[in-house]
Amino acid sequence: MGVFKAIFKNTRKPEGMLGKWMVSSMNHAHAAVADWGMDHVSALHPTMIAELGCGGGRNARELLRRFPEANLTALDYSEISVQKAKRVNQYEIQSGRCRVLQGDVSQLPFGSEEFDLVTAFETVYFWPGPTDSFCEVYRILKPGGVFLIVNESDGMSLSDNMWLSAIDGLRIFNKTQLSIFLNEAEFSSITVDHDAAKHRLCILAVRGT
């Protein structure tokens, strides 16, 4: 296996020393697109947030900063990501505003209608289904709750093939495909912001009331 592929295979589920490096690097590399995505929900007032595929926990920390009245649960299926997210959010965990769990998006360890906002930054590329996983998000959202998807790849870039060959299990969906999956999961309202110049996507899907 080449060095490039050995490194980036840890994008899906970080493991070992390379995984620790990947998790730390993703906290910095994806910050700009994550913040762009968060700007789309700035008018919301969530009190319960789920951050799925939380990686190294940087976005969880930023969400807690932006929504000071909210509590947040971060979830990832990589043990290394969970450990890193706990370190990054140590103060928020101690104050009772944050918890970090290891789990699978296809079987979320939450009750129905628990959250006002569910976020997924640079992660749905790897989700099982993904319609089945989106159904799980729908289940845990309160009526009127919002599911925010933010992707740095829109499925329209010539560089996509490079990433598809380097990262096992990666699937890059375009805005039409993601909208279809969300419709299949019965989300009632879907809004897409497609930044074609930067090949990035932000999608807001609302659970009907």
Rosetta silent file (secondary structure, phi, psi, omega in degrees, C-alpha in Angstrom):
SEQUENCE: MGVFKAIFKNTRKPEGMLGKWMVSSMNHAHAAVADWGMDHVSALHPTMIAELGCGGGRNARELLRRFPEANLTALDYSEISVQKAKRVNQYEIQSGRCRVLQGDVSQLPFGSEEFDLVTAFETVYFWPGPTDSFCEVYRILKPGGVFLIVNESDGMSLSDNMWLSAIDGLRIFNKTQLSIFLNEAEFSSITVDHDAAKHRLCILAVRGT
SCORE:     score description
SCORE:     0.000 S_00000001
   1 L     0.000  132.083  178.049    0.000    0.000    0.000 S_00000001
   2 L   -67.106  159.587 -178.942    1.352    3.443   -0.919 S_00000001
   3 H   -60.730  -42.246 -178.803    2.034    6.034    1.745 S_00000001
   4 H   -58.206  -48.922 -178.468   -0.746    8.306    0.416 S_00000001
   5 H   -69.220  -35.796  178.751   -3.366    5.555    0.610 S_00000001
   6 H   -61.287  -37.445  179.422   -2.074    4.334    3.986 S_00000001
   7 H   -71.767  -50.726 -169.715   -2.618    7.800    5.420 S_00000001
   8 H   -82.034   -8.817  172.179   -5.996    8.590    3.896 S_00000001
   9 H   -66.373  -18.982  177.766   -7.591    5.222    4.575 S_00000001
  10 H   -78.061   -2.125  176.339   -7.805    6.577    8.129 S_00000001
  11 H   -65.404  -37.487 -176.494  -10.316    9.162    6.960 S_00000001
  12 L   -72.997  -52.723  179.852  -13.112    6.627    7.275 S_00000001
  13 L  -143.781   92.026 -176.178  -12.247    5.150   10.675 S_00000001
  14 L   -57.420  132.687  179.057   -9.056    6.531   12.227 S_00000001
  15 L  -143.460  149.726  174.269   -6.903    3.870   13.874 S_00000001
  16 H    66.830 -164.251 -176.877   -3.363    3.676   15.267 S_00000001
  17 H   -65.673  -41.384  177.694   -0.745    6.411   15.054 S_00000001
  18 H   -63.918  -34.565  177.389   -1.759    7.502   11.548 S_00000001
  19 H   -64.825  -40.677  177.485   -5.335    7.720   12.764 S_00000001
  20 H   -62.463  -40.575  177.922   -4.339   10.024   15.622 S_00000001
  21 H   -65.736  -41.607 -178.504   -2.532   12.263   13.157 S_00000001
  22 H   -62.768  -44.365 -178.836   -5.518   12.233   10.793 S_00000001
  23 H   -61.409  -43.792  179.236   -8.000   13.222   13.496 S_00000001
  24 H   -65.158  -41.269 -177.873   -5.851   16.172   14.577 S_00000001
  25 H   -68.507  -35.125  179.881   -5.284   17.309   11.010 S_00000001
  26 H   -65.917  -33.127  177.775   -9.008   17.134   10.172 S_00000001
  27 H   -56.895  -35.752 -179.892   -9.804   19.497   13.037 S_00000001
  28 H   -88.828  -44.640 -172.157   -7.798   22.163   11.208 S_00000001
  29 H   -65.819  -31.815 -175.348   -8.288   21.196    7.560 S_00000001
  30 L  -100.741    5.955 -174.540  -12.089   21.131    7.688 S_00000001
  31 H   -62.944  -42.420 -175.544  -12.620   24.154    9.944 S_00000001
  32 H   -65.082  -46.341 -179.804  -13.387   26.635    7.158 S_00000001
  33 H   -68.893  -34.270  177.546  -16.037   24.526    5.437 S_00000001
  34 H   -64.076  -44.376  179.857  -17.555   23.573    8.804 S_00000001
  35 H   -65.248  -38.060  174.745  -17.866   27.220    9.845 S_00000001
  36 H   -58.792  -44.428  178.448  -19.431   28.052    6.465 S_00000001
  37 H   -64.738  -42.336 -179.531  -21.989   25.332    7.103 S_00000001
  38 H   -63.090  -29.587  178.318  -22.708   26.486   10.651 S_00000001
  39 H   -59.102  -25.182 -178.058  -23.481   29.974    9.369 S_00000001
  40 L   -74.034  -14.930  179.413  -26.571   28.464    7.717 S_00000001
  41 L  -116.088   18.457 -175.709  -28.121   27.615   11.102 S_00000001
  42 L   -64.736  -23.094 -179.217  -27.141   30.791   12.945 S_00000001
  43 L   -84.548   -6.747 -179.723  -30.787   31.877   13.231 S_00000001
  44 L   -80.617  163.318  178.581  -31.775   28.701   15.074 S_00000001
  45 L  -133.099   63.038 -177.857  -32.010   28.362   18.849 S_00000001
  46 L   -71.965  148.493  173.020  -31.403   24.677   19.559 S_00000001
  47 L  -110.456  -20.062  178.123  -31.188   23.379   23.098 S_00000001
  48 E  -132.343  117.530 -176.423  -30.231   19.791   22.215 S_00000001
  49 E  -119.904  139.674  169.851  -27.678   19.119   19.455 S_00000001
  50 E  -115.908  125.794  178.474  -26.278   15.846   18.111 S_00000001
  51 E  -108.979  104.032 -171.365  -22.977   16.053   16.207 S_00000001
  52 E   -96.939  137.463 -172.955  -22.654   12.789   14.259 S_00000001
  53 L    66.438   51.323 -166.012  -19.328   11.572   12.910 S_00000001
  54 L   -72.124  -12.277  179.893  -17.721   14.106   15.231 S_00000001
  55 L    57.429 -132.277 -176.220  -14.095   13.303   14.361 S_00000001
  56 L   -83.535    3.234  171.361  -11.712   15.181   16.606 S_00000001
  57 L    89.855    0.612 -179.473  -14.378   17.296   18.286 S_00000001
  58 H   -63.292  -42.682 -177.787  -13.502   20.702   16.921 S_00000001
  59 H   -70.164  -33.437  174.350  -16.954   21.253   15.408 S_00000001
  60 H   -60.268  -45.384  179.205  -18.666   20.145   18.606 S_00000001
  61 H   -61.878  -41.618 -179.364  -16.717   22.782   20.497 S_00000001
  62 H   -67.843  -39.475  176.613  -17.616   25.456   17.934 S_00000001
  63 H   -61.845  -40.988  177.820  -21.306   24.552   18.032 S_00000001
  64 H   -65.323  -33.821  177.004  -21.285   24.869   21.814 S_00000001
  65 H   -68.934  -41.596 -177.689  -19.644   28.263   21.478 S_00000001
  66 H   -73.821  -28.506 -178.188  -22.204   29.455   18.935 S_00000001
  67 L  -121.992   78.545 -171.996  -25.186   28.093   20.880 S_00000001
  68 L   -66.608  -14.012  178.317  -24.404   28.834   24.545 S_00000001
  69 L   -92.655   -1.259 -172.768  -27.844   27.650   25.731 S_00000001
  70 L   -98.539  153.079  164.616  -27.475   24.222   24.133 S_00000001
  71 E  -104.117  151.252 -174.053  -26.245   20.842   25.301 S_00000001
  72 E  -135.844  138.052  171.565  -24.500   18.659   22.748 S_00000001
  73 E  -113.263  122.037  177.714  -23.912   14.954   22.229 S_00000001
  74 E  -103.806  139.904 -177.183  -21.037   14.053   19.895 S_00000001
  75 E  -137.102  138.092  173.954  -20.831   10.574   18.376 S_00000001
  76 E  -149.904  152.952  179.564  -18.238    8.732   16.303 S_00000001
  77 L   -96.304    3.855  172.924  -17.543    5.071   15.643 S_00000001
  78 L   -96.966  124.812  178.673  -13.774    5.504   15.878 S_00000001
  79 H   -61.285  -37.999  178.988  -12.377    5.091   19.392 S_00000001
  80 H   -63.123  -42.137  177.580   -9.495    7.413   18.506 S_00000001
  81 H   -62.582  -42.278  179.707  -11.930   10.117   17.396 S_00000001
  82 H   -61.728  -44.503  179.813  -13.926    9.745   20.594 S_00000001
  83 H   -62.559  -43.026  179.571  -10.809   10.086   22.743 S_00000001
  84 H   -65.941  -44.274  179.816   -9.679   13.176   20.832 S_00000001
  85 H   -61.896  -35.597  177.412  -13.129   14.775   20.967 S_00000001
  86 H   -66.106  -39.881  178.736  -13.239   14.235   24.715 S_00000001
  87 H   -66.765  -43.533 -178.321   -9.885   15.999   25.140 S_00000001
  88 H   -64.053  -33.660 -176.473  -10.900   18.911   22.919 S_00000001
  89 L  -109.570   29.020 -175.124  -14.185   19.344   24.806 S_00000001
  90 H   -57.437  -44.724 -178.303  -12.932   18.498   28.281 S_00000001
  91 H   -64.098  -44.725 -179.113  -14.198   21.723   29.864 S_00000001
  92 H   -65.350  -34.075  177.029  -17.655   21.419   28.273 S_00000001
  93 H   -67.025  -44.519 -179.980  -17.892   17.789   29.414 S_00000001
  94 H   -64.238  -31.919 -179.484  -16.976   18.749   32.968 S_00000001
  95 L   -81.989   -6.511  177.448  -19.562   21.527   32.950 S_00000001
  96 L    88.559    5.814 -178.201  -22.252   19.074   31.849 S_00000001
  97 L   -90.423  -12.708 -173.152  -22.940   20.651   28.450 S_00000001
  98 E  -139.831  143.778  167.928  -21.271   17.942   26.350 S_00000001
  99 E  -136.505  150.098 -177.986  -20.963   14.189   26.176 S_00000001
 100 E  -126.573  125.739 -174.741  -19.010   12.127   23.645 S_00000001
 101 E  -124.896  153.243  170.778  -20.070    8.597   22.717 S_00000001
 102 E   -97.525  130.247 -177.801  -18.834    5.813   20.474 S_00000001
 103 L  -173.878  179.145 -174.228  -21.565    4.493   18.198 S_00000001
 104 E  -116.062  132.337 -177.623  -22.902    3.791   14.724 S_00000001
 105 L   -66.829  -19.795 -179.978  -25.111    6.191   12.757 S_00000001
 106 L   -79.259  -13.121  176.901  -27.147    3.277   11.414 S_00000001
 107 E  -144.283   75.476 -173.723  -28.262    2.423   14.977 S_00000001
 108 L   -68.806  134.837 -175.624  -28.150    5.625   16.977 S_00000001
 109 L   -84.658   46.340 -177.243  -28.143    5.106   20.759 S_00000001
 110 L  -130.285  155.921  174.109  -30.768    7.786   21.368 S_00000001
 111 L   -75.100  170.291  178.740  -34.477    7.900   21.996 S_00000001
 112 L   -72.879  144.427  173.667  -36.923    9.298   19.459 S_00000001
 113 L    57.353   47.524 -179.633  -37.402   13.061   19.144 S_00000001
 114 L   -94.458  -25.852 -165.618  -34.497   14.037   21.405 S_00000001
 115 E  -122.643  146.706  174.403  -32.736   16.737   19.359 S_00000001
 116 E   -86.317  -30.936 -175.504  -33.505   20.120   17.780 S_00000001
 117 E  -140.789  130.905  173.190  -30.436   20.052   15.546 S_00000001
 118 E  -121.989  131.669 -177.577  -28.365   17.200   14.131 S_00000001
 119 E  -120.235  150.992  178.383  -25.145   17.967   12.263 S_00000001
 120 E  -145.268  102.550 -178.075  -22.932   15.947    9.934 S_00000001
 121 E  -103.453  119.637  173.750  -19.713   17.564    8.738 S_00000001
 122 L    53.157   44.480 -173.411  -17.628   15.738    6.110 S_00000001
 123 L  -139.933  -26.134 -175.106  -18.997   12.347    7.149 S_00000001
 124 H   -67.118  -11.761  174.033  -22.042   11.179    5.168 S_00000001
 125 H   -54.801  -26.687 -172.734  -19.641    9.892    2.496 S_00000001
 126 H  -110.989    0.756 -173.190  -19.225    6.823    4.726 S_00000001
 127 L   -74.292  137.256  175.227  -22.700    6.370    6.193 S_00000001
 128 L   -59.376  138.572  178.255  -24.470    3.052    5.625 S_00000001
 129 L   107.146  -90.236   -0.515  -27.384    3.422    3.231 S_00000001
 130 L   -85.897   -0.669 -178.427  -27.382    6.368    3.471 S_00000001
 131 H   -55.978  -43.030  179.825  -31.185    6.478    3.382 S_00000001
 132 H   -60.559  -40.823  178.610  -31.390    4.103    6.364 S_00000001
 133 H   -67.411  -37.982  177.798  -28.986    6.288    8.337 S_00000001
 134 H   -66.293  -31.794  174.476  -30.967    9.404    7.406 S_00000001
 135 H   -63.654  -36.846  175.980  -34.082    7.640    8.710 S_00000001
 136 H   -64.505  -40.590  176.541  -32.280    7.254   12.036 S_00000001
 137 H   -62.394  -44.757  178.045  -31.554   11.002   12.041 S_00000001
 138 H   -56.445  -42.666 -178.203  -35.212   11.687   11.291 S_00000001
 139 H   -60.742  -41.187 -174.244  -36.194    9.467   14.232 S_00000001
 140 H   -85.506   -9.746  177.518  -34.064   11.320   16.782 S_00000001
 141 E   -81.764  142.333  170.757  -35.097   14.796   15.610 S_00000001
 142 E   -70.784  154.474  172.778  -37.965   16.605   17.232 S_00000001
 143 E   -53.966  129.973 -175.379  -40.765   17.716   14.888 S_00000001
 144 E    87.448   -4.744  179.549  -39.472   20.863   13.202 S_00000001
 145 E   -71.205  161.232 -172.787  -35.880   19.879   13.945 S_00000001
 146 E  -118.607  136.041  173.496  -33.109   20.451   11.422 S_00000001
 147 E  -107.882  117.878 -178.901  -30.535   18.085    9.945 S_00000001
 148 E  -105.669  120.877  175.258  -27.443   19.944    8.681 S_00000001
 149 E  -112.913  129.445  178.010  -25.140   18.214    6.179 S_00000001
 150 E  -129.435  120.260 -179.643  -21.908   19.916    5.162 S_00000001
 151 E  -124.729  136.854  177.117  -19.629   18.387    2.516 S_00000001
 152 L   -84.454   -8.833  177.537  -16.412   19.744    1.084 S_00000001
 153 L  -122.469  130.131 -174.925  -16.931   17.604   -2.041 S_00000001
 154 L  -103.747    4.902 -178.621  -19.996   18.056   -4.223 S_00000001
 155 L    77.398   11.218 -176.533  -19.501   15.111   -6.582 S_00000001
 156 L  -122.069    3.954 -175.194  -18.731   17.458   -9.457 S_00000001
 157 L   -96.763  145.625  177.675  -14.981   17.957   -9.142 S_00000001
 158 L   -65.682  -22.266 -179.130  -12.314   16.313  -11.296 S_00000001
 159 L   -78.109   -9.255 -177.892  -10.345   15.620   -8.097 S_00000001
 160 H   -58.998  -38.900 -177.634  -13.069   13.292   -6.784 S_00000001
 161 H   -61.136  -34.811  178.043  -11.603   10.290   -8.595 S_00000001
 162 H   -62.045  -45.491 -178.909   -8.326   10.720   -6.739 S_00000001
 163 H   -70.052  -37.166  179.833  -10.085   10.554   -3.373 S_00000001
 164 H   -63.346  -34.595  179.364  -12.319    7.679   -4.439 S_00000001
 165 H   -80.219  -22.324 -175.865   -9.281    5.603   -5.351 S_00000001
 166 H   -90.967  -26.386 -171.018   -7.385    6.539   -2.179 S_00000001
 167 L  -118.595  111.811  179.320  -10.080    6.069    0.470 S_00000001
 168 L   -64.263  135.390  176.405  -11.814    2.711    0.822 S_00000001
 169 L    83.137   -1.611 -179.081  -15.568    2.943    1.277 S_00000001
 170 L   -74.956  133.272  171.948  -15.774    6.590    0.196 S_00000001
 171 L  -131.735  122.759 -178.781  -18.863    7.612   -1.776 S_00000001
 172 L  -102.966  114.543 -176.486  -19.202   11.203   -2.940 S_00000001
 173 L   -98.359  145.314  174.326  -22.823   12.179   -3.503 S_00000001
 174 L   -89.834  176.981 -173.647  -24.045   15.178   -5.463 S_00000001
 175 H   -64.975  -33.919  179.580  -26.844   17.452   -4.311 S_00000001
 176 H   -67.630  -44.626  179.399  -29.511   15.596   -6.263 S_00000001
 177 H   -61.636  -46.158 -179.766  -28.565   12.227   -4.796 S_00000001
 178 H   -63.586  -38.241  178.030  -28.502   13.565   -1.236 S_00000001
 179 H   -64.335  -37.931  177.309  -31.868   15.250   -1.741 S_00000001
 180 H   -63.875  -45.873  178.986  -33.332   11.952   -2.949 S_00000001
 181 H   -59.571  -41.320 -179.128  -31.991   10.105    0.095 S_00000001
 182 H   -68.879  -38.531  175.236  -33.461   12.734    2.403 S_00000001
 183 H   -62.598  -41.122  178.554  -36.819   12.596    0.651 S_00000001
 184 H   -62.992  -29.965  177.543  -36.805    8.827    1.020 S_00000001
 185 L   -84.251    3.457  172.073  -36.215    9.340    4.751 S_00000001
 186 L    77.398   21.594  170.838  -39.367   11.534    4.774 S_00000001
 187 L   -67.194  138.555 -169.983  -37.812   14.910    5.497 S_00000001
 188 L   -89.628  -25.328 -177.253  -40.425   17.494    4.558 S_00000001
 189 E  -139.848  127.215 -177.621  -38.282   20.452    3.549 S_00000001
 190 E  -129.443  123.232  179.161  -34.835   20.353    1.944 S_00000001
 191 E  -118.935  130.057 -176.972  -32.741   23.437    1.204 S_00000001
 192 E  -117.416  129.483  168.183  -29.458   23.182   -0.704 S_00000001
 193 E  -112.223  108.547 -178.536  -26.655   25.723   -0.884 S_00000001
 194 E  -106.852  108.842  175.815  -24.253   24.548   -3.573 S_00000001
 195 E   -87.706   88.320 -173.511  -21.046   26.574   -3.783 S_00000001
 196 L   -64.836  -31.150 -178.508  -20.070   25.380   -7.259 S_00000001
 197 L   -65.554  -37.103 -179.047  -16.878   27.445   -7.357 S_00000001
 198 L  -103.450    2.655  178.487  -15.492   25.674   -4.276 S_00000001
 199 L    55.935   44.498  178.913  -17.316   22.365   -4.894 S_00000001
 200 E  -125.532  154.502 -176.162  -18.921   22.354   -1.468 S_00000001
 201 E  -127.931  141.665  169.080  -22.448   21.615   -0.315 S_00000001
 202 E  -131.391  124.160 -178.376  -24.607   22.644    2.610 S_00000001
 203 E  -124.944  132.248  173.964  -28.004   20.979    2.994 S_00000001
 204 E  -115.135  120.623  178.560  -30.678   21.699    5.591 S_00000001
 205 E  -118.110  130.935 -175.407  -33.411   19.083    5.930 S_00000001
 206 E  -109.122  133.083  171.581  -36.347   19.670    8.260 S_00000001
 207 L   -77.525  130.667 -178.586  -38.456   17.029    9.970 S_00000001
 208 L   -63.070  154.956 -179.573  -42.105   17.871    9.498 S_00000001
 209 L   -86.938    0.000    0.000  -44.248   18.961   12.417 S_00000001
